[in-house]
């Protein structure tokens, strides 16, 4: 029997390891850029593709890019099911703006899944001081939209619209339309994308919307979704509209990908109640069948005009729109060394998220600390607007009347096609030497005004010190001070306990070791709370027991509970040198499977007695593992 158990455990371990490798082998990550040689006034589009089977694939981890400013430009996802296995392909788009001339590197972009780490190859970018954009050009076409019908369904066109499932050119059942309010804007100027889905028939369920793929844009949602009714060609339609604010980050012809809408509509059948097949259609469900429809728009082309070089201020950092600047401090009467909160506010219409803090000129009379920012957006009337706050702490170094100079902020106004420079008002601070009543100030004042003609007449006063009884402690210290080397013993005693205290403090500063030490107590507390509060609630009880067991193993292994799976458990145990017996591994699998089976069982199946029994099993398992580790 023992031999069979060992064989079973070995086979189980092999299955877990091979299945873990098989799952991890089905994940791939790839990164690419649209160009590797750019100038300072150009942008780079970074595309990261993640392909994998199954769900819960995390987002890629973008490393620190010191040579570039990074902006997220959205993501697109496609899902396919082949032979019952789901595969997802997610594409993340980022816009990189060079900050320095020279050679920059995009380090490997990584993703962790199934207990393994995947990463891309590094990408070398060469940034020159001057250069022409490779994407300059003129738009071709305007905002024409077309819709692709599913196989076997004809596509017609009427009044500038394209339709799917179109029984009549003037009266289609469903169609989609995508437009931009302006197809020619400056770089970093807002244009608004509108996607409308029209339906003239009842839908079976809610339609599924896949947003367009955007390359070379920073996007901003414009909630909420609009709904309404309208008449087109004499037919009433119900429509849903979604809007996005788009800000191009590079000049040239930019493409807005197709927006896709999938839905199911009632299948149209010619019904003759006197025909022989009428009853057959009823009993076979033919009269209630639905037909899938997939509609998508053609790509839209937008022209992004480069910002003019003529009249560009030296401090211009890329802001486009209409703005105002203000500045304030929390107080104007301070002392030397006091902190003053200096706040600059830039408000107006435009891409406020990408605004950099205005440059503060040199102020040698102040300690100037790092600037932090916060944002308040308002999207009224589909225009991105609001205020961005830049707060800096200033500490006066000297006393007197000090001035915070004007701060310059430059932006390009597309309405006037010109650059504008605004200045915040200068602010005067009155800085005192120190707090009233300070010793240093009073002493200096007294020494300056003391009379100089005071002389000593005689010294006829003698101060007597009364006798004080010497305490036992003083006599003991006096005796031991002459004891010689014997005084080393208290010192060694103190040094031993001081070192022990430092060692314990060092262990406490290590969060991984702290997690391992507290894992047992934490898991038992979760189990006891579950037995007190959720004994009659099978679902809550199961969730708590799962959190206790998986959390305990994750803390001991130094892993995230959400990333720990039963399939990858053996591999993590081997990597962490987690010394437990084969019997404990078998018990872990048994209890884990029991918890999962209860989690997905119908509500009300488990009784209070069953809940109490599984709670005791989890407690006994954790206690046995803890004993083996010790």
C-alpha positions, 0 to 999 in steps of 0.5 A: 500500500505504501509503495502504491502511495509513493507511485501515486505521489510521483505520478501526481508530481510529474503531472503537475510539472508537465501541465505547468510547463504545457500551460506556460509554453502557451504564452508569448510576448512580443514588442515592436516599434514603428521606428528606431531612428527619430529626432527630438521632435518625433514620437515612437509607437511601442506595441506590446503583443501578449498571446496566451491560452486560458484567462487571467493573463496579467498585463505586461510590466513596463520597465523604467524608461529614463530616456523617454516620456511614456503615455498609454494609448489603449489596448485591443483584444481578440478572442478565438476558440479552437477545439474548445480551447480559448486563446486571447491576443491582447495588443497594448500600445504606448507612445514614447517621447524622446527626452535626450539626444543619443542612444536610448534602450527600451529594456525587456518588457516582462510578464509573469504567468504560470510560475514563469517569467517571459520577456521581450528583447531590448530595443535600441532607439537612436535619437538625433537633434534634428530630423524630419518626421517619417510620417509626414503626409496628407490625408486620403479620404474623409470620414466615410464608414462602411460595415462588413456583413457576415458570410452569406449576407448581402451588403448594400449602401444608402445615403452614405451609410453601409449596412449589414443584413440589409433587406432594403437599402433604405430600411436596414435592420442594423448598422453602425457609423463612426465619425470624427468631428475634425479630420485635420488637427494639430499634434496634441489637439483634441478631436472627438471620435463618435461610434453609433450603433443603430437598430430598428429591430429587437435584439436578443441580448446586449450587443458586444462592442470592441473599440477601435485600435488606436496608433499614435493617439492618447485617448480619453473616455467621454462618458456617459454612453448616449442613447436615443431615437431618431428617424432615418429614411422614414424609419425609426431607429434606436441608437447607442453612441460612445465617444472618445477624445483623441490627442495625436502625438505625432504628425502625419497621416494617422489611422483609427482602426475599425470599431466592431459591434456584434449582436444577435437579432430575430431571424425573419421568416415568412409565416403561413399558418395554413402551410404544412410546415407551420406546426413543424416550425413551432415545435422545432423552435424555428420561429424563435431563432436568432441570427448573429450579426457582425458589423465594423467600420472601415479605418478612418484617416486623420491628419495631424499637423506639426506644430510650427517652429516659427515663434516657438518659445524656448520653454515650450514643452508641448502644451496645446489648447487654451490655458490660464496660470495662477500661483499662490502660497499658504502664508506670507508671514514666516520665519527662517526654516519654515516650510511654505507651500507654493502652488501653481495651477494651470487650467483650461482646455486641452490634454492636461494629463501630459502637461509638465510642471512649469520650470521654476527659476533659480531661487538661491534664497530658498531650499526648493523641493521636488514638485508633486502634481494632481489633476482635476478633469471636467469633460463637459460638452465633450471637451477635455478641460480642468485644472492641474495643480503643481505643489512645491515646498519652499523653505527660506534660508535667510530673513527679510523680504523675499520674492518668489519670481514670476513663472512662465508657461507657454502653449500653442493655441490652435484657435489663433495658430500662435504660441502664447506665454503667460506669467504667474504673479510674483509673490512677496514673503516676509521672513523673520529671523526666528520664533519670538522668545528664542534664546539666541535673539534675546542674548544678542539683544541683551549683550548689545544694551548692557551697561559697561560701567559696572565694576566689582567692589568686593567679594564678601559673600561665600556660598556654602554647599549643605551636606548631602547624604550619599545614596547606596547607588552612589557608593556602589558605583564609586566602589565598582569604578575601581574594580578593574576588568570586572567592569567588562562583564556588565558591558558584555552582558549589555552588548549581547542583548543589544546585538540580539535586539539588532538581529531581531530588528533586522529580521523584522525589516525583511518583509519576506521573513516577516510573512513567513513567521506570521503565516501560521498565526494569520491562517489560524485566525482566518479559520477561527473567524470563518467558523464563528461568522460563516459556519452556516454560509457555505460560499463564504466559508469556502472562500475563507478556508481557501484564503487561509490555505492558499495564503499560508502556502503563499506566505511560506513560499514568498509568492502572491496568493493570486499567482499560486496555483495547484499545478505550479505548487510543486515547482514553487516548493522545489525552488523555495526548498520547502521541506515537507513530506510526500504525505503532506503534499498529497494532503495539500492536493486533497484538501485543495481539491475538496475546497474547489469542489465545494466552491463550485457546488450548488448553493445549500449543498454543504451543511454546518457539520460538513463546513466544520469538518473541512475547517478542521481538515484545513487547520490540521493540514496547516499545523502538520506542515508547520511542525514539519518545517520546524 
